[in-house]
Amino acid sequence: MARVVAAASMIVILVVAVRLTSRRNGRVRIAYPPMLASLPVVAAQDQQMFQRHHLQAEVVSFGSSNDMVSALVAGQVDVLPAVSLVPLLHLEIQHPGRFRVFSHSRMRRENSTYRIVVKSGSPLQKLQDLQGKRIGVFPGMSATRLIGAFLQRNGVDPKTVAFIQLPPSAQVSSLESGAVDALFSYDPLTLIAEPGKYRPLSDSVYAELMEPCPVGVSVISRDFERRQPDVGARAVGVMQEAIAYVGSHPRQATALLPRFTRMTPEMASRVNVADITLSNQVDAAVLQRFIDMLYEIGEIPEKIDAHRLIDPTR
């Protein structure tokens, strides 16, 4: 009897030890684009938030939202803290239930940096002058289709415009060399690198389509959450802590930008941080309005109930 009790005790000890080890060594793979929207990821690393929550974070840089979504589908990453909602909606339509939205942007005219810019000496003075021109855009189809809808609303036929997909590292040089006539800038670098050298041709593209605009979201793989609910909860918790930190310590946070963007410390000191929700601030009505707008402009083939994107029980 004593041996049975001892064996049972040993099993309990082993189970507890495995669980503790799992908690200590929780591994999460995080994808991010090297741009302003990814600031919470870098802040989490800088403030050792992953370590404090007993997580081993593998952080991988990607060139576009499409690539990040493909990596999620392939099971190569678990969390996308800054990704376009558009390719995710296409994924949800084709393969429902692959991800959960736990945060989204609230882009407004006064806080968004997503604008069309030109060189200060450019002959282009108004949006209508873009007819028949070349516009540099972020890689992936989301930016192209949404700026196309924006131009259409402003009297420019997007079919006459050549949209040139450019990674962030090539955007400014392409504008400078004349390879493109204008740039749909996803970060403020082109306007703050050299004051007076570039100028905006538009206000916030996304905020003019819808305000506030939730085009940027943070998502977690539902399969990952089901397999490792504790690790998944801690990973989302870290990102929430990082978003809160960036909001309450904007200067300390933006000082990190030179680590993963082309900004100098002086440039970074003049950047405004993005407005991003915490989990308890996710607004299904705002998401639904954006989804409905995408359907109306023909970006997605069917409407989706926004609640199914954020429901933690699916």
N, C-alpha and C positions, 0 to 999 in steps of 0.2 A: 504493500500500500504506500509506504514511504517513497518507494521508487517512482510510483505512478504520480504522486503529488510533486515530487522533485522534477519529473519530466514535464509535467503540465506547467509548473512554474517556469521552467527553462523556456518552454514554447512562448509563454506570455512575455518573458523578458526579451526574447528574440523579436517578437512581433512589435513590441514597443520600440526596440532599438532600430528596427527597419523603418518604422514610421518617423522616428526622430531624425534618422539619417536622411530620409526623403525630404523632411521639412528643412533640414539644414542645407541640403544640396538640390533644392528645387531648381530646375533648369528651364529657362524660357528664352525663346529665340525672337528677337525683335527686329523688324525691318523699318528703315527710315530713309527719306530722301534728304540730301544735304542742302537744306534750305531752312528759312526762318521758322516754318511751322514745326520743325523737329526739335525746337529748343527744349521742350520738356524732357526729351530723351537724354540729351546731353546734361541737363541740369540734374537728372536723377543719377547719372553716373558721377558727376562732379560732387554731389552731396552724399554719395555712397548709400543711396536709398535702397538699391537692390541688396546690398550686403546686409543692411539693417533688417531687411525683411527676409533674410536667409534665401536669397535667390542668386543663381548663377545666370547672369544675363549675357547672351550672345547677341551683340548688336551688329547688324549688317546693313550697309548702305546700298540703295537701289536707285536707278536712274529715272524711273517713272512709276506712277500709280499702277499702270497695267502690269509691269514686272512684279510689283509687290503683291498684287492680287494673284498673279500666276503662282508665285512662290507659296502663298497661303493655300491655294488649291492643291499644290503638289506636296503639301505637308512639310515644307522646308522652313517655314516661320510660323509663329503662333500669335503674335500681336503686331498690328499695324497702327501705330499711334498717330500717324499723319498721312492720310490717303484720301484720294478723291472718292466721293460717294458714287460717282457715275459708273465706273467699271464694276463696282460692288453690286449695283442694282442689276446690271446685266448678268452677273453671276447668280444673284438671287432668283432671277427669272428662269435661268437655265438649270440651276442646281440649288433649290431652296434649302435654307437652314445651314449654310456653311459658316456663317459668322454672326456675331452680335455687336451692334453699335453701342458703345458705352460713353461716347463723348462726341461733340460736334462743334464746328466753328460757328461764330455769330458775326459774320462779316457785315460791316456797315460802311457807309461812304467815308466816314471820318477815321476809321481805323484799318482799312484794307490797303494793302500795297499792290494788289493785283490790277495793274493798269497798263494801258498801251502807251509806250514812250517812243520818242524819236530824238534824234540829235538836235541840239538847239538851233543849228543852221538849216534844218530840213525845210523844204518848201511846203511840207504837209502842215496845214494849220487847223483842220477840222476833220472829224471822222469821215465825212463824205469824200475827203481827198484820198482815202485808202482804197477806193475803187480801182481794181486792176493792179494793186501793189503787192509786195511780198512782206508777210508778217511772220516774224520768228515766234514760235510757240513752244511750250514745254512738251517733252515727248509724251506720246500716248494720244488717244483720240478725244479724251475728255475736254482738254483745253481747246482743241480745234473746233469741236462741235458747239461748245458753249460760247466761244467768241464769235462763231458764225451766227448764232442766235442773237447775240448782242448787236452785231453789225446790221443784221436784218432789221432789227427794231429801230436802228438809227439811219435807215435809208441806204445802206450799202449792200449790194448783192454779194453774198459770200462766195458765190460760184465764180466771181471774177477775181477773187483774191487767192494768191498762192500762200498757203500756210506751210512754213518750213519748220519742221520739228528740230529743236536744238537742245542739247543738254545744258544745264546752267553754266557750265564752264566755257561754253562756246557762244553764249548769247551776246554778251557785251562786245566781244571781238567781231562777231558777225554784223552787229549794228554799226560798229565803228568802221568796218571795211566796206560797207555798202552792200554786203551780201543779202541783207534784208533792209527794207525801207523803214520798218517799224518793229517794235518788239513788244509782245504781250508779256510783260515782266512779272514773274512769280515772286520776286523778292525786291527789296528797295535799293539794291546795289546800284542800279543804273541811274538812280536819281540822287544818290548821296556820295557816289564815288568821287565825282568832281563836280561840285555845285556849278550850275550854269552850262555844263556841257551837254546835258540831256534835259528834256522837258516832257511832261505828261501830255498826251493827246486826248486822254479820257480820264474820267473819275474811275472809281472802282468798277470793273467790268461785272464781277459777280454780284456786288451789292446793288448795281443798277438793274440786274435781272431780277433780284429778289432781296429784300432787306428785312431782317437779318438773313444772311445766306449761310446755310449749313453744308456747303459743298465739300468742306474738309471734315472728315470723321476719324474717330479712333475705333478700331474693332479688334475683337479677339476670336480666334477659331473656336467654334462650338464643340468640335471634336476634341480639341485640347482641353476645354473646360470640363467636358464629360469624363475624359480620362484622368485628368489631374485637377479636380475642382479646387483644392486648397492652393495649389501653385497658381492656378488661373486667377483666383480671387486676390492673391498677394500681388500678382503682376499688375492687375487692374488697379489695385490699391496704390502701388508705387506710382503709376502714371497719374492718378488723381492727386497724390501728394506733390508730384513734380509740377503739375499744372497750377496747383495752388501756390507753390513756391515761386514759380515764374511770375504769377500775378502779384504776389506780395513783395517780391524782391526783383523788380524789373531791371534795375541797373546791374546788379550782380549777375543776373541771368544773361542779359544781352552781352556782357563782357565775355561770355563763353563762345559767342558766334565765330570768332576767328579760328576756333579749333576745327570747325567742320564746314565753313563757308569761305569765300574769298574776301570776306570783309577784314579790314584792318581794325585795330582797337578804336581808332577815332571814328570810323564809320559805324561801328557797332554801338557806340555811345549815343548815336542819334536815331536809333531804330526803336519803333514802338512795338511792344509785344502783341501777339494775336489774342483776340478774345475767344477763349475756348471754354466750353461748359465742363463742369464736374458731372459725375454720373447722376446725381440727384437733380441736375438742372437740364437734363436731356429733354427736349421739347418735341413730342411726337407731332404736334400740330405744325410746327415749323418744318420738320422733316417731310410731312405729308404735302405741304404747299410746294416744296421744292420738287418732290417726286411728281406731283401733278403737273408742274410747269415743264419738267423734262418730257413727260408724256405728250403734252400739248405741242411742244416744238418738234416732236418726232424723234427725240433722243433715245427713248426706251419704248418697246413695242406694246407694253401693257402697264397698267397701274399696279402699284403694290401698296398694301396696307403698312404704313410706317410702324405700327405697333409690333408687327411680326419681326421687324429688324432689331427691336430693343427688348423684346420679351425674353427674360432670362430662363424661362421654363421650356422653351422650344427644344 
